Amino acid sequence: MSTPGKSPQPPLLFLGCLLLGAALGFLHPLSLGLPLAARLGVGALLLVLVAFHGGWGLLTFRRMDTTPEPNGVASALLTSGPFRWTRNPLYLGLSILLLCFGILLDSAWMLGLVPVLMLLLDRLVIAREEVRLRAQFGDAYEAYTRRVRRWL
């Protein structure tokens, strides 16, 4: 697979989906129908999960002295911390964060955009990163991809 051009910045893909969901909700509100207490409870739980998981992922990048930048050059293959369970903990975190906003803001539109965000991340960012990592780390990366799933 060739990788023409650079990957878009994942936070911008997240922000685009968030703003699109907000705009659609403004133009044509589509409620989840969940009680406020349930939305706040589930939303808060997801927010804590995202903060913990994302922070752990970023600390793993820092500890291994490599970059989380999708277009950067990795100085190490991350296989510890949250990378033991998912090859893309930060992108998973962005997806869960959009889910969290959808629940907290009572927006079915945002929930519907979660798989769109995941597809955009998968095709526009992860696929390109994987080509670079495969070229850079070879057999070690191949072995890692056999042990750990892309998302969960």
C-alpha positions as a Markdown table, in Angstrom:
| # | Residue | x | y | z |
|---|---|---|---|---|
| 1 | Met | 0.0 | 0.0 | 0.0 |
| 2 | Ser | 1.4 | 3.4 | -0.9 |
| 3 | Thr | 1.0 | 6.4 | 1.4 |
| 4 | Pro | 0.6 | 9.5 | -0.7 |
| 5 | Gly | 0.9 | 12.7 | 1.3 |
| 6 | Lys | 0.7 | 13.2 | 5.0 |
| 7 | Ser | -2.0 | 12.0 | 7.3 |
| 8 | Pro | -4.5 | 14.6 | 8.5 |
| 9 | Gln | -4.2 | 15.5 | 12.2 |
| 10 | Pro | -6.4 | 13.1 | 14.3 |
| 11 | Pro | -7.6 | 15.9 | 16.6 |
| 12 | Leu | -8.8 | 17.9 | 13.6 |
| 13 | Leu | -10.8 | 14.8 | 12.4 |
| 14 | Phe | -12.3 | 14.6 | 15.9 |
| 15 | Leu | -13.1 | 18.3 | 15.9 |
| 16 | Gly | -14.7 | 18.1 | 12.5 |
| 17 | Cys | -17.0 | 15.3 | 13.6 |
| 18 | Leu | -17.8 | 17.1 | 16.8 |
| 19 | Leu | -18.7 | 20.3 | 15.0 |
| 20 | Leu | -20.7 | 18.4 | 12.3 |
| 21 | Gly | -22.6 | 16.6 | 15.0 |
| 22 | Ala | -23.3 | 19.9 | 16.8 |
| 23 | Ala | -24.4 | 21.6 | 13.6 |
| 24 | Leu | -26.7 | 18.7 | 12.7 |
| 25 | Gly | -28.1 | 18.8 | 16.2 |
| 26 | Phe | -28.8 | 22.5 | 15.9 |
| 27 | Leu | -30.5 | 22.1 | 12.5 |
| 28 | His | -32.5 | 19.0 | 13.4 |
| 29 | Pro | -32.2 | 17.9 | 17.1 |
| 30 | Leu | -32.1 | 14.2 | 17.5 |
| 31 | Ser | -32.3 | 13.1 | 21.1 |
| 32 | Leu | -31.1 | 9.9 | 22.6 |
| 33 | Gly | -34.0 | 9.9 | 25.1 |
| 34 | Leu | -31.8 | 9.1 | 28.1 |
| 35 | Pro | -32.5 | 10.7 | 31.4 |
| 36 | Leu | -30.1 | 13.5 | 32.4 |
| 37 | Ala | -28.8 | 11.5 | 35.4 |
| 38 | Ala | -27.9 | 8.5 | 33.2 |
| 39 | Arg | -26.3 | 10.8 | 30.6 |
| 40 | Leu | -24.2 | 12.5 | 33.2 |
| 41 | Gly | -23.2 | 9.3 | 34.9 |
| 42 | Val | -22.2 | 7.4 | 31.7 |
| 43 | Gly | -20.6 | 10.5 | 30.2 |
| 44 | Ala | -18.5 | 11.2 | 33.4 |
| 45 | Leu | -17.4 | 7.5 | 33.5 |
| 46 | Leu | -16.4 | 7.6 | 29.8 |
| 47 | Leu | -14.6 | 10.9 | 30.3 |
| 48 | Val | -12.5 | 9.5 | 33.2 |
| 49 | Leu | -11.8 | 6.4 | 31.1 |
| 50 | Val | -10.6 | 8.6 | 28.1 |
| 51 | Ala | -8.5 | 10.8 | 30.4 |
| 52 | Phe | -6.8 | 7.8 | 32.1 |
| 53 | His | -6.3 | 5.8 | 28.9 |
| 54 | Gly | -5.1 | 8.8 | 26.8 |
| 55 | Gly | -2.8 | 10.1 | 29.5 |
| 56 | Trp | -1.3 | 6.6 | 29.9 |
| 57 | Gly | -0.8 | 6.4 | 26.1 |
| 58 | Leu | 0.9 | 9.8 | 26.0 |
| 59 | Leu | 3.1 | 8.9 | 29.0 |
| 60 | Thr | 4.1 | 5.8 | 27.2 |
| 61 | Phe | 5.2 | 7.9 | 24.2 |
| 62 | Arg | 7.2 | 10.1 | 26.5 |
| 63 | Arg | 8.7 | 7.3 | 28.5 |
| 64 | Met | 9.9 | 5.6 | 25.2 |
| 65 | Asp | 11.1 | 9.0 | 23.9 |
| 66 | Thr | 9.2 | 8.8 | 20.7 |
| 67 | Thr | 6.6 | 11.1 | 19.0 |
| 68 | Pro | 2.8 | 10.7 | 19.0 |
| 69 | Glu | 2.8 | 12.8 | 15.8 |
| 70 | Pro | 1.2 | 10.6 | 13.1 |
| 71 | Asn | 3.5 | 12.1 | 10.5 |
| 72 | Gly | 6.6 | 12.0 | 12.7 |
| 73 | Val | 9.4 | 9.4 | 12.6 |
| 74 | Ala | 9.0 | 6.9 | 15.4 |
| 75 | Ser | 12.2 | 6.2 | 17.4 |
| 76 | Ala | 10.7 | 3.2 | 19.1 |
| 77 | Leu | 7.9 | 0.6 | 18.5 |
| 78 | Leu | 5.5 | 0.9 | 21.4 |
| 79 | Thr | 4.2 | -2.4 | 22.8 |
| 80 | Ser | 3.8 | -1.6 | 26.5 |
| 81 | Gly | 1.3 | 0.3 | 28.5 |
| 82 | Pro | -2.1 | 0.6 | 26.7 |
| 83 | Phe | -0.3 | -0.6 | 23.5 |
| 84 | Arg | -0.5 | -4.1 | 24.9 |
| 85 | Trp | -4.3 | -4.1 | 24.2 |
| 86 | Thr | -4.7 | -1.8 | 21.3 |
| 87 | Arg | -2.3 | -0.5 | 18.7 |
| 88 | Asn | -4.0 | 2.9 | 18.6 |
| 89 | Pro | -5.0 | 3.9 | 22.2 |
| 90 | Leu | -5.0 | 7.6 | 21.4 |
| 91 | Tyr | -7.3 | 7.2 | 18.4 |
| 92 | Leu | -9.5 | 4.9 | 20.4 |
| 93 | Gly | -9.6 | 7.6 | 23.0 |
| 94 | Leu | -10.7 | 10.3 | 20.5 |
| 95 | Ser | -13.5 | 8.0 | 19.3 |
| 96 | Ile | -14.7 | 7.3 | 22.9 |
| 97 | Leu | -14.5 | 11.1 | 23.6 |
| 98 | Leu | -16.9 | 11.7 | 20.7 |
| 99 | Leu | -19.1 | 9.0 | 22.1 |
| 100 | Cys | -18.9 | 10.8 | 25.5 |
| 101 | Phe | -19.9 | 14.2 | 24.0 |
| 102 | Gly | -22.8 | 12.5 | 22.2 |
| 103 | Ile | -24.1 | 11.1 | 25.4 |
| 104 | Leu | -23.5 | 14.2 | 27.5 |
| 105 | Leu | -25.1 | 16.5 | 24.9 |
| 106 | Asp | -28.0 | 14.1 | 24.2 |
| 107 | Ser | -27.1 | 13.9 | 20.5 |
| 108 | Ala | -27.8 | 10.9 | 18.4 |
| 109 | Trp | -26.0 | 12.7 | 15.6 |
| 110 | Met | -22.7 | 12.6 | 17.5 |
| 111 | Leu | -23.2 | 9.0 | 18.3 |
| 112 | Gly | -23.8 | 8.3 | 14.6 |
| 113 | Leu | -20.6 | 10.1 | 13.8 |
| 114 | Val | -18.4 | 7.8 | 16.1 |
| 115 | Pro | -18.1 | 5.1 | 13.4 |
| 116 | Val | -17.5 | 7.8 | 10.8 |
| 117 | Leu | -14.6 | 9.2 | 12.9 |
| 118 | Met | -13.2 | 5.6 | 13.4 |
| 119 | Leu | -13.4 | 5.0 | 9.7 |
| 120 | Leu | -11.6 | 8.3 | 8.9 |
| 121 | Leu | -8.9 | 7.5 | 11.5 |
| 122 | Asp | -8.6 | 4.0 | 10.2 |
| 123 | Arg | -8.3 | 4.8 | 6.5 |
| 124 | Leu | -6.6 | 8.3 | 6.5 |
| 125 | Val | -4.3 | 8.0 | 9.5 |
| 126 | Ile | -3.7 | 4.5 | 10.8 |
| 127 | Ala | -3.3 | 2.8 | 7.4 |
| 128 | Arg | -0.5 | 5.3 | 6.6 |
| 129 | Glu | 1.1 | 4.9 | 10.0 |
| 130 | Glu | 1.1 | 1.2 | 9.6 |
| 131 | Val | 3.0 | 1.4 | 6.3 |
| 132 | Arg | 5.7 | 3.6 | 7.9 |
| 133 | Leu | 5.9 | 1.4 | 11.0 |
| 134 | Arg | 6.1 | -1.8 | 8.9 |
| 135 | Ala | 8.9 | -0.3 | 6.8 |
| 136 | Gln | 10.8 | 1.0 | 9.8 |
| 137 | Phe | 10.4 | -1.9 | 12.3 |
| 138 | Gly | 9.9 | -4.9 | 9.9 |
| 139 | Asp | 9.4 | -8.3 | 11.5 |
| 140 | Ala | 9.0 | -6.8 | 15.0 |
| 141 | Tyr | 6.0 | -4.7 | 13.8 |
| 142 | Glu | 4.5 | -7.7 | 12.0 |
| 143 | Ala | 4.8 | -9.8 | 15.1 |
| 144 | Tyr | 3.2 | -7.0 | 17.1 |
| 145 | Thr | 0.2 | -6.8 | 14.7 |
| 146 | Arg | -0.4 | -10.5 | 15.1 |
| 147 | Arg | -0.5 | -10.1 | 18.9 |
| 148 | Val | -2.4 | -6.8 | 19.3 |
| 149 | Arg | -5.5 | -5.7 | 17.4 |
| 150 | Arg | -5.8 | -2.4 | 15.6 |
| 151 | Trp | -8.6 | -1.1 | 17.8 |
| 152 | Leu | -9.6 | -3.5 | 20.6 |
